[in-house]
Amino acid sequence: MSDRGRDIAAFLAAAGWDAADRAPLAGDASARRYERLRLGAQSAVLMDAPPERGEDTRRFELMDRWLCDRGYSAPRILAGDHARGLLLLEDLGDALVARLLASAPDRERTIYAAATDFLSDLHRHRPPAFAAALDGPALAGLTALTPDWYLRGIGAASSAAAYALPELVKELYDRLNHATPVLSLRDFHSENLIWLPDRGGHARLGLLDFQDAVVTHPAYDLVSLLQDARRDLAKGTEEAMIARYVAARGFEMEGFTATYSLLGAQRALRIVGVFARLAQRDRKPHYLAYLPRVWAALERNLLHPELAGLAAAVRAGLPAPTPQRIARLAGGSG
């Protein structure tokens, strides 16, 4: 047994779950691993988040308790060992929104309306002091990896236009952002949301993967929800949910959609770089299957007239991910 295996065994024994049956759960793009534990009629989820790989379960606990204290359905923490990066969590089940809608697409409007209403409610709370700001410079910094990883991965030369993208994002955000910042869970999408129909109100939405929550523009999580790299929305759903959110929060539509489009473009640019890095550095090429959808979202966002300069820089500096270029990225060269 490895040292990590012994740490986990000791943790589960101390929590009274050492006799549980264990089965792996699907992971994500991070270094975290998850297992479902079954002990008689009980079940729980083990989060294995090694500190030596940059994970910090303290961040998860802080955000988890903040959400639970406000009546939201973050998984309750049953046991924890922050020094070893281990948590035992309430099992919220398997009804991931992505999986549910794959089998019942007619429920999309209902579930997305509930998720949009959740964001409207979440954004009425004062953000916690421990959540870092995601402002113009930070948003720019998150796009800086894209020219290096994506261009190198597809075998394209770097250019001044590509390296100008982060500063253009910063300048646009500083100019367009006029909203009071709110809490953003940051990875708010169909594979991090669980449908809990037996619960009432906003608690119907089970929440996963929120340890990197930040304080930023109100549109950020709405973009994450409605421009999901993992699934296409039915025609009209995105526009309907934007209108629903804007009406609930009392925003002015024109200004909100300008910043929404910018954040959509920024997220898409960052995701292109992240997926390219996952393929090359981490040998996780399956994320590249989402690149065409991400690029399509980028192009839609760049149609907004306020983003004309950013659109020109993208066209000049970043070649589109053709099947041939995606295949080259998947080869992991670089």
DOKEVO-180663 format. One record per residue: residue in three letters; x, y, z of N, C-alpha, C in turn. Coordinates in steps of 0.1 Angstrom, whole numbers, plus 5000, padded with zeros to 4 digits. Example, Ala and Ser with C-alpha at 12.3 -4.5 7.8 and 13.67 -1.06 7.14 Angstrom:
BEGIN
ala513249435078512349555078513249675078;ser512849785071513749895071512950005079;
***
This chain:
BEGIN
met500849885000500050005000500950125000;ser500550224992501350354991501150435004;asp502050535006501850625017500550695017;arg500050735004498750795003497650695007;gly497750575003496850475006496750455021;arg497850455028497850445043497250565049;asp497450685044496850805050495350795049;ile494850745037493450745035492750635044;ala493450525045492950415054492850455068;ala493850535073493850585087492750685088;phe492550775079491450875079490150805080;leu489850705071488550645071488350565084;ala489350505090489250435102488850525114;ala489550645114489250745124487750795123;ala487250805111485950855108484850745110;gly485250615112484350505113483850455100;trp484550475089484150435076485250335070;asp486050275078487050185073486550055067;ala485250015071484749895065483849925053;ala483850045048482950085037483550025024;asp482549995015482949965001483250094994;arg484350084985484750204979484750194964;ala484250294957484250294942484650434937;pro485450434927485850574921484650644915;leu484650774917483750864910484550944899;ala483850994889484451074879485151194885;gly486351224881487151334886486951454877;asp487751554879487651674871489051714866;ala489251844862490451884856491551914867;ser491251894879492151924890492951804894;ala493751814905494451704910493651624920;arg492351664922491551594932490951464926;arg490751364936490151244932488951224942;tyr487951144937486751124945486350974945;glu485850934956485350794957484050794965;arg483150704960481850694968482050574978;leu481650594990481750495001480350455004;arg480250325006478950265010479150175023;leu478450205033478550135046477050105050;gly476649985047475249945049474350035041;ala473450095047472450185040473050325038;gln474150355044474750485043475750505032;ser475850625027476850655017477450785019;ala478650805015479450935016480450945005;val481051055003481951074993483351114999;leu484351054995485751084999486351174989;met486851294993487651384985489051364989;asp489851334979491351314980491951424973;ala492451524980493051654975494451674980;pro495451614974496751614979497351754980;pro497751804992498351934994499551954985;glu500351844984501651864976501351884961;arg500151874957499851904943498952034942;gly499052114952498452244952497052254957;glu496552144962495152144967495052194981;asp493952254985493752304999492352285003;thr492152185011490752155016490252255025;arg491052345031490552445040489752545032;arg490052575020489252665011487952605009;phe487852475006486652405004485752415016;glu486352395028485552395040484952535043;leu485752635041485252775043484052805035;met484152775022483152805013481952715015;asp482152585018481052495021480252545033;arg480852585044480152625055479352755053;trp479952845045479352965042478052935034;leu478052845025476952815017475852745025;cys476252645033475352565041474652665051;asp475352755057474752845066473652935060;arg473652945047472653025041471552945034;gly471552815038470452725033470652665019;tyr471852675014472152615001472652475002;ser472552394992472852254993474352224988;ala475252274996476652224995476652095003;pro477552005000477551875008478151905022;arg477451855032477951865046479251795047;ile480151845055481451785058481251695070;leu481551565068481351465079482651445087;ala483751465080485051445087486151515078;gly487251555084488251625076489651615082;asp490651605074492051615078492751705068;his492851835071493351925062494851905059;ala495551865069496951845067497251735056;arg496351635055496551535045495651555033;gly494851665033494051695022492951595019;leu492251555030491151455029489851505036;leu488751485029487451525034486451405032;leu485551385041484451295039483251385039;leu482451365028481351455024480051385023;glu478951465026477651415023477551375008;asp476851265006476651214992475351274987;leu475451364977474351434972473651354960;gly474251234957473651154947474251174933;asp473551114923474151104909473351184899;ala472351264904471551334894472251464889;leu473451444883474051564878473151624867;val473151754866472351824857472651784842;ala473951764839474351724826473751584822;arg473851494832473351354830471851354829;leu471151434838469751434838469151494825;leu469751594820469251664808469551584795;ala470651494796470951404785469751314782;ser469151264793467951174792466651244792;ala466551364797465251444797465451584793;pro465851604780466151744775464951844777;asp463751784778462551874779462551944792;arg463351904802463351974815464452084816;glu465052114804466152214805465652354810;arg464552404805464152534809463852534824;thr463152434829462852424844464152434852;ile465052344848466252334857467152454855;tyr467252514843468152634841467452754848;ala466152754848465452864855465752854870;ala465752734876466152714890467552754893;ala468452724884469852764885470052914884;thr469352974875469453124874468853194886;asp467753144891467153194903468053184915;phe468753064915469753044926470853154926;leu471353184914472353294913471753424917;ser470553454913469953584917469953594933;asp469553484939469553484954470953484960;leu471853404955473253404960473853544959;his473553614948474153744946473553864954;arg472553824962471953924971472753924985;his473553824987474353814999475653884998;arg476053945009477354015009478453905007;pro479453914998480453804996481253795009;pro481753675012482553645023483953715021;ala484553765033485753835032486953745027;phe486853615029487953535025488053505010;ala486953545002486953514988487853624980;ala488753584972489653674965488853754954;ala489353864950488753944939489253894926;leu488253884917488553854903488253974895;asp489254064894489054194887489754194874;gly489854314868490454324854491854264853;pro492754294862494054234861494054084863;ala493254034872493153894874492553814862;leu491453874857490853814845491853814833;ala492653914832493753924821494753814824;gly495153794836496153694840495753554836;leu494453534838493853394835493953364820;thr494053464811494053434797495553434792;ala496453464801497853474796498453334792;leu497853224797498453094793498053054779;thr497053114774496453064761497453074749;pro498053194747499053194736500153094737;asp500653074748501752974750501352834747;trp500352784754499952644754499152614741;tyr498252704737497452674725498352684712;leu499052794710499752814698500952714697;arg501652694708502652594707502152454704;gly500952424710500352294708499952264694;ile499452364687499052344673500152374663;gly501352414668502452434659502452564652;ala501752664658501652794652502552894658;ala503052994651503953094656503153194665;ser503853234676503253334684503253474677;ser502353564682502253694675501953794685;ala502153924682501954034691500454044693;ala499554004684498154014686497753914697;ala498253794697497953694707498353734721;tyr499553794722500053834735499353964740;ala498654034731497954154735496554124741;leu496153994740494753964744494553984759;pro495453954768495253974782494954124785;glu495854214780495654354783494354414777;leu493954354765492654404760491554364769;val491554244774490554194784490454284796;lys491654324801491754414813491054544809;glu491454604798491054734795489554734793;leu488954634786487554624784486754604797;tyr487254524806486554504818486554624827;asp487654694827487754824835486754924829;arg486554924816485655024810484154974811;leu483854854810482554804809481854774823;asn482754734832482154694845481754804854;his480454814856479854914865479054844877;ala479054714878478254644888478954624901;thr478254624912478754584925479254434924;pro480454404928480854264927480154174936;val479954044932479253944940480053824941;leu479553724949480253594950480053514937;ser481053464932481053374921481553234925;leu480853134923481352994926482352944915;arg482353014904483353004894483252894884;asp483052774889482852654879481352614880;phe480452704878479052684879478452634866;his478452494864478052444851477352304854;ser476852244843476052134844476652004850;glu477951994850478551884857478951904871;asn478752024876478952064890477652094898;leu476552064891475252084897474451954898;ile473851934909473051814911471551844914;trp470651784908469251814909468751734921;leu468151804931467651744943466151774945;pro465351704938463851744937463151724951;asp463751644960463051634973463351754982;arg464151844978464451964986463652074981;gly463452174989462652294985463452414981;gly462852504973463452634970464852614964;his465752704967467052704961467952584966;ala467452514976468252394980468052274971;arg467152294961466952184950468252174942;leu469152264943470352264934471552224943;gly472052104941473252064948474452114942;leu475452164950476552234946477852154947;leu478752154937480052084938481052184933;asp482352164937483452234931483352384932;phe483352434944483252574946484352634955;gln485452554957486552594966487352714960;asp487152734947487952854941487052974939;ala485952984947485053094946485753224947;val485253324940485853464939484753564940;val485153694941484253804941484453874928;thr483453884919483553944906482253994901;his482154014888480954074882479853974882;pro478554014884477453924885477253834873;ala477753874861477553784850478453664849;tyr479453654857480453554856479853414857;asp479153384867478553254869477453224859;leu476753334855475753314845476353264832;val477453324828478153284816478653134818;ser479153104829479552964832478452864830;leu477252904835476052824834475552804819;leu475552924812474852924799475752904787;gln477052914789477952884779478852774783;asp478252664786478852544791479652474781;ala480952444784481752374774481252234771;arg480452174780480052034780478752004773;arg477952104771476652074764476152194757;asp475352174747474652274739473252304746;leu472852424747471552464752470552464740;ala469352444743468252454733468152604729;lys467752624716467652754711466752844720;gly467252964724466453054732466653044747;thr467252934751467452924766468353024772;glu469553044765470453144770469853284771;glu469253324761468653464761467553474771;ala466753364773465653364783466153374797;met467253304800467853304813468553444816;ile469253494806469753634808468653734812;ala467653724804466553824807465953794821;arg465853674825465253634838466153694849;tyr467453674847468453724857468353874858;val468453944846468454084846467254144852;ala466054084850464854134856464854114871;ala465353994875465353974890466254064897;arg467354104891468354184898468154334895;gly467354374885467154514882468254574874;phe468954494866470054554858469454614845;glu470354694839470054754826470554654816;met469754614806470054494798471354524789;glu471354644783472454674773473854664780;gly473954734791475254734798475554594804;phe474554524809474854384814475354294803;thr474654294791475054204781476454234775;ala476854364775478154394771479254324779;thr479054334793480054274802479854124801;tyr478654074800478453924798479153874786;ser479153944775479853904763481353904765;leu481854004772483254014775483653894784;leu482953864794483353754803483153624796;gly482253614787482153494779483353474770;ala483753584764485053574756486253544764;gln486353604776487453584785487553434789;arg486353384793486253244798486653154787;ala486153174775486453084763487953094760;leu488553204760489953214757490753134768;arg490353154780491053084791490852934789;ile489652884787489352744785490152684774;val490352754763491152704752492552674757;gly493152774764494452744770494552634780;val493552624789493552524799493352384792;phe492452374782492352244776493552204768;ala494252304762495552274755496552224765;arg496652294777497552244787497252114792;leu495952084795495651954800496051844790;ala495851864777496251764767497751744767;gln498551854767499951844765500751804778;arg500451884789501151864801500651744810;asp499351734810498751644819498151514813;arg498351504800497951384792496451354794;lys495651464793494151454794493551504782;pro493751434770493251494757491751494756;his491051424764489551414762488851544763;tyr489451644770488851774771488851844757;leu489751804748489751864735488451844727;ala487651744731486451724724485451844725;tyr485651924736484852044739485352164731;leu486452164725487052284720486152354709;pro485552274700484752344690483552414696;arg482952364706481852434713482352554720;val483552554726484052664733484452774723;trp484952734712485352834701484152894695;ala483052824694481852874688481252984698;ala481352954711480953054721481753174720;leu483053164719483953274717483553364706;glu483353304694482953374682481653454684;arg480653384691479353454694479653574703;asn480353564713480653674722481353794715;leu482253754706483053864700482253944690;leu480953894687480153974678479554104684;his479654114698479154234704480054354700;pro479354464696480154574691481154634700;glu480954624713481954674723483254594723;leu483254474717484354384717485054384703;ala484854484695485454484682486954464682;gly487654544691489054534691489554404696;leu488954344706489354204710489054104699;ala487954124692487654024681488754034670;ala489254154667490254164657491554104662;ala491954114674493154054680493053904680;val491853844683491653704683491853654668;arg491253724659491353674645492753684640;ala493453784644494853794640495853704647;gly495553674659496553604667496253454671;leu495053404670494653274673493953204662;pro494653104655493953024645492852944651;ala491752924644490652844650491052694651;pro490452624661490852484663490152394653;thr490752374642490252284631490552144636;pro489852044630490151904634491651864634;gln492351914624493751884623494551944634;arg494152064638494852124649494552064663;ile493252024664492951944676493651814677;ala493751744666494551624665495951644669;arg496551754665497951784669498051804684;leu497051884690497051904704496951774711;ala496151684706495951554713497151464713;gly498051494703499351424703500251454715;gly499951564722500751594734502151654731;ser502451694719503751744716503951874722;gly505151914726505352044733505652014746;
***
